[in-house]
């Protein structure tokens, strides 16, 4: 029989009372009832949000936010369990035991220094929620989604279920609460993300390691076989922690990482949606549930939630509003010392491409353990904000045109596909509409200063009549003409602005 710590017993008693209190309301826990849900207009209008991967894993700042998993992968464990998921939920191409070796060399053996020992080092002494939210607003974001709890099991909020939270330990501050309060002050919608489901099989355990010590099972979990099916106790614990976030922080957005797509969680899917949507009705606001619905396993019917793709996107317009979540960091979500930031051009192009296909972009930052956001990440955010200051009318509150765009550069589709995408060029265009205008966004400045948009050619099937063509951020008139094959526009001799460039096509 599994032995539970005192804290685990208390948590289970608490969740028993919580899970027996369901919210009645408009929605029932079945897909017929949940089919009445509509994705809120405010979310479709928002287009850009900021994700925040910040937690105890920012202390070692090595490899990625999956450090707490990989530090317990020594050669013996790897040999026995090498087929188990690692970074990004996929089996790796090569062992990651070097993280374990790094940990032992840097901090000591795991019987002396485990992941829990990083918690007192996670002080967040320079964390300023007002400064963060102000930066996100300057970047043009309309919503912010802090990671409430990652796979490591450490809650970044004032939990009623676990002692391992940021109020009791580490920073001794309610991180989610402070960001929530500041987001409301500054007019951003608030989200919260849960990655806790994978805690079931996240930590590897071996005799002598603290992960195998029953005293810490309420952090590291009690499962000793990562390949076992998730049991009922853990499912109820996950449900109680999820409701704790919903009930106490009233998030506008609730985002879930992979692993809740496992069959064991399926009975909770309509239950979760109904509970959360009814809570939104109770709070008097429209809320958004986001899941990855990984690969071919899609338990949430279309339109009953927002489909999220990790580090990937779609190749065409999708009927329902969807979302890409990706990181400024090309190599990590959580801060690491060798963090590599993507260029502002890549971020701008991705935002445009996603929006043209009826999507939103959730862009991640990875703060340092002390609560500061590194300058290179700030620079990307501020450059994105500058671009949106000029071109935002083609993005915010826009809707897709009859086609998303044109051009020779193909984009890959699906989760974890972004690395296969080449940069878009001046020959690539993306289209949006708003207030009767059509926006043709040229993804780079053409060397000869001439733009040819085939989708507006007289023989292209375009049936509108063009009255004018203007360039956002440029006050003078442009020379343009419509031929059988294309709309031909002569841009100013001097390049205007950076990154992509927006033409406003007004019809008679």
Helices and strands as residue ranges (DSSP letters): H 6-19, H 31-34, H 41-46, E 48-52, H 57-60, H 67-70, H 75-81, G 87-89, H 97-107, G 115-121, H 129-138, E 143-149, H 175-186, E 189-194, G 196-201, G 210-212, G 214-216, H 217-220, H 232-249, E 253-256, G 263-265, H 266-283, E 288-291, E 306-310, E 322-327, H 344-356, E 359-365, H 375-391, G 392-394, E 399-406, G 418-420, E 429-434, E 437-442, E 450-453, G 454-456, E 466-471, E 479-482, E 487-490, E 501-507
